[in-house]
Amino acid sequence: MASSQPVPTALPQPSFAGLDRRLAAYFLDVLIAASVILIAGFTMRGLRAVGLWMPAVQELSPSEIWRGFGVGAKFSVVFGFVLSMGPIYMALFESSPWQASLGKRLFNIYVSDNEGNRISVARAFGRWFTKFFFNWFFLWAVSMGTIVGTSQKKALHDFVAGTIVVRGRPAAGGSLEPWRIMAAFGIPYVWLLGMYLTTV
């Protein structure tokens, strides 16, 4: 008599995001994150137009202004540049119920750990910092090669952070909390305004 034991079914394998989607999402996210610089710049122009702010160094070139800065002012400018690259935005969005930045969401991909779970804010920050570090040392080409050449389509920073980028939407779902949006864009905006007011 044939056995009536149930046949175990294999769990569906995730569809990993390819290089084309990841690059498109990345460039869109760079534009979104950098838009904070434009908004802060327009704010300062508005304040200047109504007489509430007047730059202390109006006739100097950017290089002369930079040489005149002290260590604290230079740190403020560099830190503002780093913030404009999107570390807070990326970390808060990728650790959210969306598990995706706006760029990734639009291209229907999201980030999870190797087991498919939502990542923490700390891991998302670490993932962004590792990506920034590798890109700074021109290892982005190696990352592109590992995305194309590995079965899970991982970039270098995915190997370090223990993450994968998957097509679709996370099963748990959920909406993006408003505080994440406010913090992701508000913190860099306030920092950049403070930088303009105190250094320029």
C-alpha positions in Angstrom: 0.0 0.0 0.0 1.4 3.4 -1.0 2.4 5.7 1.8 0.2 8.8 2.4 3.0 10.8 3.9 2.9 14.5 2.7 5.6 15.4 0.3 7.7 18.3 1.6 7.5 21.3 -0.6 10.5 23.5 -1.2 10.3 27.1 0.0 10.2 29.6 -2.9 13.6 31.2 -3.6 13.7 35.0 -3.7 14.3 36.7 -6.9 17.4 38.8 -6.4 17.6 42.3 -7.8 20.0 42.7 -10.8 22.5 45.4 -11.5 20.2 47.4 -13.8 17.5 47.9 -11.1 20.0 48.5 -8.4 21.9 51.2 -10.4 18.7 53.0 -11.4 17.5 53.0 -7.8 20.9 54.2 -6.5 21.1 57.2 -8.9 17.5 58.2 -8.1 18.3 58.0 -4.4 21.4 60.2 -4.8 19.3 62.8 -6.5 16.6 62.6 -3.7 19.2 62.8 -0.9 21.1 65.7 -2.6 17.9 67.7 -3.0 18.3 68.7 0.6 21.3 70.8 -0.4 19.1 72.7 -3.0 16.3 73.2 -0.5 18.7 74.5 2.1 20.4 76.8 -0.5 17.0 78.2 -1.6 16.1 78.8 2.1 19.3 80.8 2.6 18.7 82.8 -0.6 15.3 83.6 0.7 16.6 84.7 4.1 19.2 86.8 2.3 16.5 88.4 0.0 14.5 89.6 3.0 17.6 90.8 4.9 17.6 88.1 7.6 21.0 86.7 6.6 24.0 88.3 5.0 27.1 86.1 4.1 30.2 87.3 5.9 32.4 86.4 2.9 30.8 87.8 -0.3 33.7 88.6 -2.5 35.9 85.5 -1.9 36.3 82.5 -4.2 35.2 79.1 -2.8 38.9 78.0 -2.4 39.7 81.2 -0.5 36.7 80.7 1.8 37.8 77.1 2.4 41.3 78.1 3.3 40.0 80.7 5.8 37.9 78.1 7.7 39.1 76.7 11.0 39.1 73.0 11.8 35.5 73.2 13.2 34.1 74.9 10.2 35.8 72.5 7.8 34.5 69.5 9.8 31.0 71.1 9.6 31.2 71.4 5.8 32.6 67.9 5.3 30.0 66.4 7.6 27.2 68.4 5.7 28.5 66.9 2.5 28.4 63.4 3.9 24.9 63.9 5.2 23.8 65.1 1.8 24.9 61.7 0.4 22.0 60.1 2.3 23.2 58.0 5.3 20.2 59.0 7.5 17.7 58.7 4.6 19.0 55.3 3.5 19.3 53.8 7.0 15.9 54.9 8.2 14.1 53.9 5.0 15.8 50.6 4.5 15.1 49.6 8.2 11.5 50.7 7.9 8.5 48.4 7.0 9.1 49.3 3.4 12.7 47.9 3.7 13.5 50.2 0.8 14.5 53.8 0.0 12.3 55.7 -2.3 14.4 54.7 -5.3 14.3 51.0 -4.4 10.5 51.3 -3.8 9.9 52.8 -7.2 12.0 50.1 -8.8 10.2 47.4 -6.8 13.2 46.1 -4.8 14.0 45.9 -1.1 16.7 45.1 1.4 16.7 42.2 3.9 19.2 40.2 5.9 20.4 36.9 4.5 17.4 35.1 6.0 14.9 37.5 4.5 14.2 39.5 7.6 13.9 43.2 8.1 17.3 44.8 9.1 17.9 47.1 12.0 18.7 50.8 11.8 22.3 50.0 13.0 22.8 47.4 10.3 21.3 49.8 7.7 23.8 52.5 8.8 26.6 50.0 8.6 25.6 48.9 5.1 25.5 52.5 3.9 28.9 53.4 5.5 30.5 50.3 4.0 29.1 51.2 0.6 30.4 54.8 1.0 33.8 53.5 2.1 34.1 51.1 -0.9 33.0 53.8 -3.3 35.5 56.3 -1.9 38.2 53.9 -2.7 36.8 53.2 -6.2 35.8 49.7 -5.5 32.3 50.3 -7.0 33.5 48.4 -10.1 34.3 45.3 -8.0 30.8 45.6 -6.4 29.2 45.8 -9.9 31.2 42.6 -10.8 30.0 40.7 -7.7 26.4 41.7 -8.3 26.6 40.3 -11.8 28.8 37.3 -11.0 27.3 35.9 -7.7 24.2 33.8 -7.4 22.6 36.1 -4.8 23.7 39.2 -6.8 25.4 40.7 -3.8 27.6 43.9 -3.8 30.6 44.1 -1.6 28.7 46.0 1.1 26.0 43.3 1.1 28.7 40.7 1.9 29.9 42.8 4.8 26.5 43.7 6.1 25.0 40.3 5.6 22.2 41.6 3.4 20.5 40.8 0.1 18.5 43.0 -2.3 15.3 41.2 -3.5 12.7 42.0 -6.2 9.2 42.6 -5.1 7.8 43.9 -1.7 8.5 42.5 1.7 5.9 39.9 2.9 5.3 41.7 6.2 4.4 44.9 4.4 3.5 48.0 6.4 3.5 51.7 5.8 6.4 54.2 6.2 6.2 56.0 9.5 6.0 59.9 9.1 8.8 60.3 11.7 11.2 58.5 9.5 10.6 60.9 6.6 10.9 63.9 8.9 14.2 62.7 10.4 15.6 61.5 7.1 15.3 64.9 5.4 15.0 67.2 8.4 18.3 66.3 10.2 20.5 67.0 7.1 18.4 70.2 6.3 18.9 71.6 9.8 22.6 70.8 9.7 23.1 72.4 6.4 21.2 75.6 7.5 23.4 75.7 10.6 26.5 75.3 8.5 25.5 78.2 6.2 24.6 80.5 9.1 27.8 79.8 11.1 30.5 79.4 8.5 29.7 81.4 5.4 
